[in-house]
Amino acid sequence: MKLFRKREKKTSGPLVAMSDLRAARWSGLGAMTREGFERNPVGYRCIRMISEAAASVGFRSASGDDALLRLLMRPNVDQGGPDLMEGLYAHLAVTGDSYLEAVSVDGDVRELHVLRPDRMKVLKGARGWPMGWEHRVGSDARRIMREADGFLPVLHMRLFNPADDYEGYAPLEAAARAVDVHNASAAWTKALIDNAARPSGALIYSGSQSLTDAQLAELRSELASVYQGPENAGRPLLLSGGLDWKPMSLSPTDMDFVELRNVAAREIALAFGVPPMLLGIPGDATYANYREANAAFWRLTILPLVNRAARAISGWLGDRVGGEIAPDLEGVPAFQDERATQWQRIEAASFLTVEEKRRLAGV
């Protein structure tokens, strides 16, 4: 009698299927546009709100010459003024950089076009200052250089970047982790729904003999086709032959995914300067009501952006085309109450003449 027998080689060990945790994955800067704009509804909506609201603000002539204003009203044959400015503001919000090209004929600026930031490359001079830009579309590249009189046909607007002299720092880069958390939590929630809204449990086989590879493959296939997916939620699991299902409950961290997504969404909105209340994100108590949040959005985010664009374009083309522009806030609904209050105060000032009142009211 043999006391020690040679152990039989089994095709597989005991079957235990358990869920595990994966390491966090952060998207790189090169994929920020795709992750933060194309795949993230909060980032997409913030960029649309900023660009559309800012483009809805028209301009008025701030000098006696309105040539620059007329150029902006019809910048090219394919676009109107709001369309051009919406693209300019959107690129600035997405990438931190915006480029506007002036097309001249016989020295006169005839058209304005927005250039995509990912196609632009700075051409540095001997002292490091930009002497021109290279615009590349596929294999075709053209150089836009500074002219003899010092005029550069490309206006570069960029957000402040302390680590780069030539490229701006995008709000999406500041909100990169929040964007990744928001996208990852959405993918996690989708996976929970696909698995009947609960994490994988443990399917334990306690038979006397281990399952063969063919039996394992058949069991996995049956579980995937019959019991997984939202259409199979709640379907009872039929087990036989020594199989036992040990369900696992959701941890408090898993159950708190909704609040986690809301926190990430608020951080994304904060990076863009959009009050979360305007996006329908719960949990924000900064403003008492929607009206105050909307007024703060226009006053703190839209108005500085439009003022900046007006000053940049005036300084760039004011001498070349003629005239200066300023934002026309007369028709902006968010400022109607403030303007009504201002008019009442001007009207009540008995020490002002009619001409002084008209000048203060901007008429």
FENFENDA-V477810 format. One record per residue. N is the residue number from 1. RES is the residue in one letter. PHI is phi in whole degrees, 0 to 359 (* if undefined). PSI is psi in degrees with one decimal (NA if undefined). Layout:
n = <N,N>
res = <RES,RES>
phi = <PHI,PHI>
psi = <PSI,PSI>
This chain:
n = <1,2,3,4,5,6,7,8,9,10,11,12,13,14,15,16,17,18,19,20,21,22,23,24,25,26,27,28,29,30,31,32,33,34,35,36,37,38,39,40,41,42,43,44,45,46,47,48,49,50,51,52,53,54,55,56,57,58,59,60,61,62,63,64,65,66,67,68,69,70,71,72,73,74,75,76,77,78,79,80,81,82,83,84,85,86,87,88,89,90,91,92,93,94,95,96,97,98,99,100,101,102,103,104,105,106,107,108,109,110,111,112,113,114,115,116,117,118,119,120,121,122,123,124,125,126,127,128,129,130,131,132,133,134,135,136,137,138,139,140,141,142,143,144,145,146,147,148,149,150,151,152,153,154,155,156,157,158,159,160,161,162,163,164,165,166,167,168,169,170,171,172,173,174,175,176,177,178,179,180,181,182,183,184,185,186,187,188,189,190,191,192,193,194,195,196,197,198,199,200,201,202,203,204,205,206,207,208,209,210,211,212,213,214,215,216,217,218,219,220,221,222,223,224,225,226,227,228,229,230,231,232,233,234,235,236,237,238,239,240,241,242,243,244,245,246,247,248,249,250,251,252,253,254,255,256,257,258,259,260,261,262,263,264,265,266,267,268,269,270,271,272,273,274,275,276,277,278,279,280,281,282,283,284,285,286,287,288,289,290,291,292,293,294,295,296,297,298,299,300,301,302,303,304,305,306,307,308,309,310,311,312,313,314,315,316,317,318,319,320,321,322,323,324,325,326,327,328,329,330,331,332,333,334,335,336,337,338,339,340,341,342,343,344,345,346,347,348,349,350,351,352,353,354,355,356,357,358,359,360,361,362,363>
res = <M,K,L,F,R,K,R,E,K,K,T,S,G,P,L,V,A,M,S,D,L,R,A,A,R,W,S,G,L,G,A,M,T,R,E,G,F,E,R,N,P,V,G,Y,R,C,I,R,M,I,S,E,A,A,A,S,V,G,F,R,S,A,S,G,D,D,A,L,L,R,L,L,M,R,P,N,V,D,Q,G,G,P,D,L,M,E,G,L,Y,A,H,L,A,V,T,G,D,S,Y,L,E,A,V,S,V,D,G,D,V,R,E,L,H,V,L,R,P,D,R,M,K,V,L,K,G,A,R,G,W,P,M,G,W,E,H,R,V,G,S,D,A,R,R,I,M,R,E,A,D,G,F,L,P,V,L,H,M,R,L,F,N,P,A,D,D,Y,E,G,Y,A,P,L,E,A,A,A,R,A,V,D,V,H,N,A,S,A,A,W,T,K,A,L,I,D,N,A,A,R,P,S,G,A,L,I,Y,S,G,S,Q,S,L,T,D,A,Q,L,A,E,L,R,S,E,L,A,S,V,Y,Q,G,P,E,N,A,G,R,P,L,L,L,S,G,G,L,D,W,K,P,M,S,L,S,P,T,D,M,D,F,V,E,L,R,N,V,A,A,R,E,I,A,L,A,F,G,V,P,P,M,L,L,G,I,P,G,D,A,T,Y,A,N,Y,R,E,A,N,A,A,F,W,R,L,T,I,L,P,L,V,N,R,A,A,R,A,I,S,G,W,L,G,D,R,V,G,G,E,I,A,P,D,L,E,G,V,P,A,F,Q,D,E,R,A,T,Q,W,Q,R,I,E,A,A,S,F,L,T,V,E,E,K,R,R,L,A,G,V>
phi = <*,269,283,241,258,292,291,288,280,260,286,203,272,301,272,224,258,229,278,224,259,257,290,293,239,252,284,277,294,294,261,294,296,292,286,269,248,283,248,243,293,290,298,299,291,299,294,296,298,294,292,289,294,294,290,285,276,279,241,230,285,261,215,288,264,249,296,294,296,294,294,287,291,223,287,203,287,257,226,264,301,299,295,297,290,297,295,297,290,294,298,295,286,281,250,85,224,219,232,235,255,258,262,249,231,57,85,257,287,252,219,234,222,274,253,290,297,288,259,256,220,286,249,273,272,296,262,94,281,295,259,174,223,255,251,243,236,67,268,269,226,226,254,250,257,292,280,297,275,94,283,256,291,239,264,250,258,217,278,301,224,289,253,213,273,237,235,278,252,281,302,296,290,292,261,300,293,296,297,293,297,295,292,293,292,294,294,294,298,298,294,296,295,295,251,62,60,212,288,297,268,242,261,254,255,244,286,286,239,286,285,281,298,294,292,298,297,294,293,297,296,292,297,291,272,256,244,263,103,296,287,254,298,85,291,293,265,265,239,203,67,85,271,222,259,248,290,242,278,289,284,303,294,294,290,266,294,297,293,298,294,294,296,297,296,295,292,296,298,297,297,271,80,253,301,303,300,289,262,77,272,285,95,260,242,291,244,290,207,296,296,293,296,293,296,294,299,289,286,263,243,284,299,299,293,292,299,296,296,297,292,294,291,295,292,279,246,302,283,285,260,115,102,227,237,214,297,260,268,297,261,277,299,293,254,295,295,295,291,297,295,295,296,296,293,293,295,281,280,288,277,263,280,296,294,294,295,296,292,293,280,78,239>
psi = <130.7,124.1,-31.8,117.5,150.4,127.8,132.7,139.3,121.1,150.9,-25.5,157.6,-174.7,140.4,116.2,110.1,115.0,152.0,153.4,171.2,139.7,155.1,148.9,142.4,125.0,133.2,150.1,172.9,-30.8,-27.1,10.5,-37.3,-42.8,-44.4,-38.0,-21.8,-50.3,-32.1,-3.4,115.8,-30.7,-48.4,-41.0,-46.1,-38.2,-45.0,-41.3,-43.3,-44.7,-48.9,-41.6,-40.8,-44.3,-38.2,-21.1,-14.4,117.7,-179.4,157.8,158.2,128.2,8.8,-178.6,-22.4,128.0,22.1,-42.2,-38.0,-42.1,-34.7,-40.4,-26.7,-31.2,79.1,-29.7,176.4,-17.6,-14.2,151.7,177.5,-48.9,-36.7,-42.9,-46.2,-32.3,-42.4,-38.8,-46.1,-37.9,-44.3,-37.3,-37.6,-34.2,-48.7,-13.5,0.4,145.3,141.4,132.0,123.6,136.1,120.9,121.9,148.7,117.3,37.9,-6.9,131.0,120.4,-32.0,156.7,138.4,140.0,132.1,142.3,131.3,-31.7,-9.2,1.5,142.8,129.0,142.8,111.0,147.3,-172.1,-30.9,6.9,-6.5,148.1,123.8,-10.4,-175.8,146.5,123.7,116.2,128.8,103.2,-125.0,-6.2,130.6,140.5,148.6,130.8,103.2,160.8,136.0,174.0,-32.4,5.7,-4.7,129.3,118.4,3.1,126.0,123.9,112.2,130.8,150.7,152.1,132.3,109.1,-14.1,3.2,133.4,-11.1,-18.7,143.9,169.7,117.1,147.6,-31.8,-31.9,-38.3,-30.7,22.2,-46.9,-39.2,-38.3,-44.1,-39.9,-42.6,-44.3,-40.6,-38.3,-33.4,-41.9,-37.9,-44.2,-40.6,-39.6,-37.6,-40.1,-41.3,-22.2,40.4,29.7,33.3,152.6,164.2,133.6,-159.8,120.2,107.6,129.6,121.9,25.5,170.1,-26.0,145.4,154.7,145.4,169.6,-37.9,-39.8,-38.2,-45.1,-40.5,-38.8,-43.4,-42.2,-40.5,-40.7,-41.6,-38.2,-27.8,-32.6,-12.5,157.7,155.4,-29.0,-15.5,13.1,131.1,-3.2,131.8,146.4,119.6,119.4,151.5,167.5,40.7,10.0,138.7,130.6,124.2,97.7,151.6,134.0,157.3,137.0,162.7,-32.0,-41.8,-39.8,-18.4,19.7,-32.5,-46.5,-35.2,-42.4,-38.1,-39.1,-45.3,-40.2,-39.7,-36.5,-38.0,-46.4,-36.9,-40.2,-32.9,-12.1,27.7,121.7,129.2,-27.3,-33.5,-19.3,-0.4,22.1,121.1,162.8,1.5,120.3,24.5,-39.8,147.9,-33.1,176.1,-35.2,-43.2,-38.6,-40.9,-40.0,-39.7,-37.5,-44.8,-39.9,-38.8,-20.7,-51.7,-48.3,-45.6,-35.3,-44.4,-40.7,-40.8,-43.6,-41.3,-43.7,-39.0,-44.1,-38.4,-43.1,-27.9,-45.0,-0.1,-48.8,-30.2,-42.7,-44.2,124.5,169.0,156.0,157.8,154.2,138.6,99.3,6.9,-39.2,12.4,117.4,-31.3,-20.3,7.9,-42.7,-40.7,-40.2,-36.5,-41.0,-39.5,-42.5,-38.0,-40.7,-38.3,-42.1,-33.2,-9.9,96.4,-17.3,-3.2,145.8,170.7,-40.5,-39.0,-38.9,-41.6,-39.6,-40.7,-32.7,-9.3,27.7,NA>
